[in-house]
Amino acid sequence: MAVRTERKSAEERREAVLAAALEEFAARGLEGASTDAIAAKAGISQPYVFRLFGTKKELFKLVIARCFRETLETFQQAAEGKRGEDALDAMGKAYVEKLLADRVRLRGQMQAYAACDDPEIREVVRNGYGDLVAYVERVADLPPEQISRFFATGMLLNVITSMGLEDLREPWAARLVQGIKS
């Protein structure tokens, strides 16, 4: 009896490649990532990856831009109907619960910052981060010190989480997080 497999649409294949690429880039960075591995995870051929995205760097840029866009969408959903400190608190909570908990996304974000030696990638990261800052400033409408603290807290949490210290078992990590809460 022949097994019939359902053929994926072009959009489904594209989504599969983007998901596989996020995993691969998060684990190995732009330089270390393999388009062979991305293709295998997505269930397509490597030439098809290049047909869809052109180059590995273009694929990386799309993945990173998508991560920033999804972070912005998470902030927008969390802050809906809120302003000021209520909006800031809601966005911070959503970041911790939804985005920081996603180790693949977190590592992808960290790899994006690490790849900023490349001017094209740096532009994607600057634009994505700039969009986040502009949105937070607009919806929170708070002084620059509070906006800066919000983003500084997020970056500190990124670093602590990337080191696997979410449980704060290291006393110094616990002190840093306690300082955020003060």
C-alpha positions as CSV (number, residue, x, y, z in Angstrom):
1,M,0.0,0.0,0.0
2,A,1.5,3.3,-1.0
3,V,1.8,6.0,1.6
4,R,0.4,9.3,0.3
5,T,2.0,12.4,1.6
6,E,0.4,15.8,1.4
7,R,2.3,18.3,-0.6
8,K,3.1,21.5,1.3
9,S,2.2,24.9,-0.2
10,A,4.9,27.3,-1.0
11,E,3.9,29.4,2.0
12,E,4.1,26.3,4.3
13,R,7.6,25.5,3.0
14,R,8.7,29.0,3.5
15,E,7.4,29.0,7.1
16,A,9.1,25.6,7.7
17,V,12.4,27.1,6.4
18,L,12.1,30.2,8.6
19,A,11.4,28.1,11.7
20,A,14.3,25.7,10.9
21,A,16.5,28.7,10.2
22,L,15.7,30.3,13.6
23,E,16.7,27.1,15.4
24,E,19.9,26.7,13.4
25,F,20.9,30.4,13.6
26,A,20.1,30.4,17.3
27,A,22.3,27.4,17.9
28,R,25.2,28.3,15.7
29,G,25.0,31.9,14.6
30,L,25.2,33.3,11.1
31,E,28.7,32.0,10.3
32,G,28.3,28.5,11.9
33,A,24.8,27.8,10.7
34,S,24.4,25.3,7.9
35,T,22.0,25.7,5.0
36,D,22.1,21.9,4.7
37,A,20.9,21.5,8.3
38,I,18.2,24.2,7.7
39,A,17.0,22.4,4.6
40,A,16.9,19.0,6.3
41,K,14.9,20.4,9.2
42,A,12.5,22.0,6.9
43,G,12.2,18.9,4.7
44,I,13.3,20.5,1.5
45,S,16.5,20.6,-0.6
46,Q,19.3,23.0,0.0
47,P,19.0,24.5,-3.5
48,Y,15.3,25.3,-2.7
49,V,16.4,27.3,0.4
50,F,18.6,29.4,-1.9
51,R,15.7,29.7,-4.4
52,L,13.4,31.0,-1.7
53,F,15.8,33.3,0.1
54,G,18.8,34.0,-2.1
55,T,21.7,33.7,0.4
56,K,22.2,32.5,4.0
57,K,22.7,36.1,5.1
58,E,19.4,37.2,3.5
59,L,17.7,34.3,5.3
60,F,19.4,35.4,8.6
61,K,18.2,39.0,8.1
62,L,14.6,37.8,7.5
63,V,14.7,35.6,10.6
64,I,16.0,38.4,12.8
65,A,13.6,41.0,11.4
66,R,10.8,38.6,12.0
67,C,11.9,38.1,15.7
68,F,11.9,41.8,16.2
69,R,8.4,42.1,14.6
70,E,7.0,39.3,16.7
71,T,8.4,41.0,19.8
72,L,6.8,44.3,18.8
73,E,3.5,42.4,18.2
74,T,3.8,40.9,21.7
75,F,4.3,44.3,23.2
76,Q,1.4,45.7,21.2
77,Q,-1.0,42.9,22.4
78,A,0.2,43.3,26.0
79,A,-0.2,47.1,26.1
80,E,-3.5,47.2,24.3
81,G,-5.8,49.7,26.0
82,K,-3.1,50.7,28.5
83,R,-0.8,53.7,28.9
84,G,2.0,54.8,31.1
85,E,3.4,52.5,33.7
86,D,0.5,50.1,33.2
87,A,1.6,49.6,29.6
88,L,5.3,49.3,30.6
89,D,4.4,46.7,33.3
90,A,2.3,44.7,30.9
91,M,5.0,44.7,28.2
92,G,7.6,43.7,30.7
93,K,5.5,40.8,32.0
94,A,4.7,39.6,28.4
95,Y,8.4,39.7,27.6
96,V,9.3,37.6,30.5
97,E,6.4,35.1,30.1
98,K,6.3,34.7,26.4
99,L,9.6,35.8,24.8
100,L,12.3,35.3,27.5
101,A,11.0,31.8,28.2
102,D,11.6,30.8,24.5
103,R,15.2,29.8,24.6
104,V,15.5,29.5,20.8
105,R,14.2,33.0,20.3
106,L,16.4,34.3,23.1
107,R,19.5,32.7,21.6
108,G,18.5,34.0,18.1
109,Q,18.3,37.5,19.5
110,M,21.7,37.2,21.1
111,Q,23.2,35.9,17.8
112,A,21.7,38.9,16.0
113,Y,23.5,41.2,18.3
114,A,26.7,39.2,17.9
115,A,26.5,39.5,14.1
116,C,26.3,43.3,14.1
117,D,29.8,43.5,12.7
118,D,28.1,43.1,9.3
119,P,26.6,46.5,8.3
120,E,23.5,44.9,6.7
121,I,22.7,42.9,9.8
122,R,23.5,45.8,12.0
123,E,20.9,47.8,10.0
124,V,18.2,45.1,10.5
125,V,19.0,44.9,14.2
126,R,19.0,48.7,14.6
127,N,15.7,49.1,12.8
128,G,14.0,46.3,14.7
129,Y,15.3,47.6,18.1
130,G,14.5,51.1,17.1
131,D,10.9,50.1,16.3
132,L,10.6,48.6,19.8
133,V,11.9,51.7,21.5
134,A,9.7,54.0,19.4
135,Y,6.6,51.9,20.3
136,V,7.4,51.7,24.0
137,E,8.1,55.5,24.1
138,R,4.8,56.2,22.4
139,V,2.6,54.0,24.4
140,A,4.2,54.5,27.8
141,D,4.8,58.3,27.3
142,L,7.2,58.2,30.3
143,P,10.5,60.0,30.9
144,P,13.6,58.7,29.1
145,E,15.0,57.3,32.4
146,Q,12.0,54.9,32.8
147,I,12.2,53.8,29.1
148,S,15.9,53.3,29.4
149,R,15.4,51.3,32.6
150,F,12.8,49.1,30.9
151,F,15.2,48.2,28.1
152,A,18.2,47.9,30.4
153,T,16.2,45.5,32.5
154,G,15.3,43.4,29.5
155,M,18.9,43.2,28.4
156,L,20.0,42.2,31.9
157,L,17.3,39.5,32.0
158,N,18.5,38.3,28.5
159,V,22.0,37.9,29.8
160,I,20.9,36.1,33.0
161,T,18.6,33.8,31.1
162,S,21.2,33.0,28.4
163,M,23.5,31.8,31.2
164,G,20.8,29.5,32.5
165,L,20.3,31.4,35.7
166,E,16.5,31.9,35.6
167,D,16.4,30.1,39.0
168,L,18.8,32.7,40.4
169,R,21.0,30.1,42.1
170,E,24.0,32.4,41.9
171,P,23.8,35.0,44.6
172,W,25.1,37.7,42.4
173,A,22.3,37.0,39.8
174,A,19.8,37.1,42.6
175,R,21.2,40.5,43.8
176,L,21.0,42.0,40.3
177,V,17.4,40.8,39.8
178,Q,16.5,42.1,43.3
179,G,17.9,45.5,42.3
180,I,15.5,45.5,39.3
181,K,12.6,44.9,41.5
182,S,13.5,47.8,43.9
